[in-house]
Amino acid sequence: MRFVVIENSREWTEPARHVTESETAAILAEDVEAEAQRRLRACHLQEWRTREFITGRPMPHEVRHFALQVAFAAEAISRLSPIPADFDSDVYWPKYWA
């Protein structure tokens, strides 16, 4: 993935992706939220929250920051019109550094 400046506008450049008919169906904000929840489950956010509640020790700053980034990304993607068919691509989401 590269980030380039073209005619004073920023644009992500990636190989062209062929969209099939099944992918052209309207993507809903609920689909984006489900992807956000999947990414949060992958970093075990609920277990960190439970540990914080039980022990009183705060979750690591990196985990809390990642959760905020995912929430922000989900909100931003949900507001796009139309929501891109490849909304679940890592291009749109923060990377978790465990």
RAMO-V477838 format. One record per pair of residues at least 12 apart in sequence whose ideal C-beta (glycine too) atoms are under 6 Angstrom apart, sorted by the first residue. I is the first residue (numbers start at 1). J is the second residue. D is the distance in whole Angstrom. If there is no record, write none. Layout:
i->I j->J d->D
i->I j->J d->D
This chain:
i->12 j->91 d->6
i->19 j->85 d->5
i->23 j->85 d->4
i->27 j->83 d->4
i->29 j->78 d->4
i->32 j->74 d->5
i->32 j->77 d->5
i->32 j->78 d->5
i->32 j->87 d->6
i->33 j->74 d->6
i->35 j->88 d->5
i->36 j->70 d->5
i->36 j->74 d->4
i->39 j->70 d->5
i->40 j->70 d->6
i->43 j->96 d->5
i->45 j->67 d->6
i->48 j->63 d->5
i->66 j->96 d->5
i->69 j->94 d->4
i->73 j->93 d->5
i->77 j->92 d->6
